[in-house]
């Protein structure tokens, strides 16, 4: 039997390391950054709902306000993400995980004892759920913005086309100067 395989043919499970006291601080930092990320993404989700309301109300002042708040929140989320990645890298190095393109949180949890591993997995799943909801709402906002932009382009094309209708056939079959349509005719 191959020494690298278990009795059922699957690769051996990752070794679970006892959590040295030195990892306590970075693990607490990691949990803190995960909480900050989750809070930030929830805030972005709420802002996306506000953005949709402002788009449907055509409230440019509200859109500008949302954009400013969204920018600040995105910067905080980006900072938390960078900090989380740095802590993950330090923990991976301390646990002597193989170097690569960065360690995933679930991979790190596989090398930690319970209940810490379950706690990190739960945080990871909660963060993924918030990220999916944010992605869903952002897709809706993008679709609404795209449809609104398409509608506005159509209005401008209609208004611009109105000036090109300088001669038309009149009731007697002769060319006449038409009355130019105005923007109200284009919008309806």
C-alpha positions in Angstrom: 0.0 0.0 0.0 1.2 3.5 -0.9 2.4 5.4 2.2 0.9 8.7 0.8 -2.6 7.3 0.6 -4.9 6.3 3.4 -6.6 3.0 3.5 -9.5 4.2 1.2 -7.3 5.7 -1.5 -7.8 9.4 -0.4 -4.8 11.6 0.4 -4.1 11.8 4.1 -5.9 14.6 6.1 -4.1 17.8 6.8 -2.3 17.6 10.1 -4.0 19.6 12.7 -1.5 21.6 14.7 -1.9 22.5 18.3 -2.3 26.3 18.5 0.8 27.8 20.0 0.2 30.8 22.2 2.2 32.9 19.8 -0.6 32.5 17.2 -3.2 34.0 19.6 -2.6 37.6 18.6 -2.6 37.1 14.8 -5.7 34.9 15.1 -7.5 37.6 17.1 -6.4 40.1 14.5 -7.7 37.8 11.7 -11.1 37.5 13.4 -11.2 41.3 13.8 -10.4 41.9 10.1 -13.0 39.3 9.1 -15.6 41.1 11.2 -14.6 44.5 9.7 -14.9 43.1 6.2 -18.3 41.7 7.0 -19.5 45.0 8.5 -18.1 46.9 5.5 -19.7 44.7 3.0 -23.0 44.9 4.8 -22.7 48.7 4.7 -22.0 48.5 0.9 -25.1 46.3 0.5 -27.2 48.9 2.3 -25.7 51.7 0.2 -26.5 49.7 -3.0 -30.2 49.7 -1.8 -30.0 53.4 -1.3 -28.4 53.8 -4.8 -31.3 51.9 -6.4 -33.8 54.1 -4.6 -31.9 57.2 -5.8 -31.8 55.9 -9.3 -35.5 55.1 -9.4 -36.3 58.6 -8.0 -33.8 60.3 -10.4 -32.3 62.0 -7.3 -28.9 63.2 -8.4 -28.1 64.7 -5.0 -28.8 61.4 -3.3 -26.7 59.6 -5.9 -23.8 61.9 -5.2 -24.1 61.4 -1.5 -24.2 57.6 -1.9 -21.1 57.7 -4.2 -19.1 59.7 -1.6 -20.1 57.3 1.3 -19.5 54.3 -0.9 -16.0 55.6 -1.8 -15.1 55.9 1.9 -16.5 52.5 2.7 -14.7 50.9 -0.2 -11.4 52.3 1.0 -12.1 50.8 4.5 -13.0 47.4 3.0 -9.9 47.4 0.8 -7.7 48.2 3.8 -9.3 45.4 5.9 -8.8 43.0 3.0 -5.1 43.9 2.7 -4.7 43.5 6.4 -6.5 40.2 6.4 -4.3 38.9 3.6 -1.2 40.0 5.6 -2.3 38.3 8.7 -3.2 35.1 6.7 0.3 35.2 5.2 1.9 35.5 8.7 -0.2 32.7 10.0 0.5 30.4 7.1 4.2 31.1 7.6 4.0 30.4 11.3 2.1 27.1 10.6 4.7 26.2 8.0 2.0 25.9 5.3 3.4 25.5 1.7 4.0 28.9 0.1 1.9 29.7 -2.9 -0.4 32.4 -4.2 -1.7 33.1 -0.8 -3.5 30.9 1.7 -7.2 30.6 1.8 -9.0 31.0 5.1 -10.6 27.5 4.9 -7.2 26.0 4.2 -5.8 27.7 7.3 -8.7 26.5 9.3 -7.9 22.9 8.3 -4.6 23.2 10.2 -6.1 24.7 13.4 -7.7 22.9 16.4 -11.4 23.0 17.2 -13.3 25.1 18.1 -11.1 27.8 16.5 -11.3 26.1 13.1 -15.1 26.0 13.1 -15.2 29.6 14.2 -13.0 30.7 11.3 -15.1 28.6 8.9 -18.3 30.1 10.1 -16.8 33.6 9.7 -15.7 32.7 6.2 -19.2 31.4 5.3 -20.9 34.5 6.7 -18.5 36.8 4.8 -19.2 34.8 1.6 -22.9 35.2 2.1 -22.7 38.9 2.5 -20.4 39.2 -0.6 -22.9 37.2 -2.7 -25.8 39.5 -1.6 -23.6 42.6 -2.4 -22.8 41.1 -5.8 -26.5 40.4 -6.5 -27.6 43.9 -5.5 -24.7 45.5 -7.5 -25.8 43.6 -10.6 -29.3 44.9 -10.2 -28.0 48.5 -9.8 -25.8 48.1 -12.9 -28.7 46.8 -14.9 -30.9 49.7 -13.8 -28.1 52.2 -14.6 -27.5 50.6 -18.0 -31.2 50.7 -18.9 -31.5 54.3 -17.7 -28.5 55.3 -19.8 -29.9 53.5 -22.9 -33.2 55.3 -22.4 -31.4 58.7 -22.1 -29.4 57.9 -25.3 -32.6 57.2 -27.1 -34.1 60.5 -26.0 -31.1 62.4 -27.2 -31.1 60.6 -30.5 -34.8 61.4 -31.0 -34.2 65.1 -30.2 -31.2 65.2 -32.4 -33.1 63.5 -35.2 -35.9 66.1 -35.0 -33.7 68.9 -36.4 -33.0 66.8 -39.5 -36.7 66.8 -40.5 -36.7 70.1 -42.2 -38.7 69.2 -45.3 -41.7 66.9 -45.4 -44.7 66.4 -47.7 -47.7 68.5 -46.7 -51.4 67.9 -47.1 -51.3 69.1 -50.8 -48.4 66.7 -51.6 -45.8 69.5 -51.8 -42.7 69.9 -49.8 -43.2 72.1 -46.7 -41.2 73.1 -43.8 -42.3 71.0 -40.9 -42.7 72.2 -37.4 -39.7 71.0 -35.4 -40.6 68.6 -32.7 -39.4 69.7 -29.3 -38.0 67.6 -26.5 -41.5 67.1 -25.0 -42.5 65.2 -28.2 -39.4 63.0 -27.9 -40.0 62.2 -24.2 -43.7 61.7 -24.5 
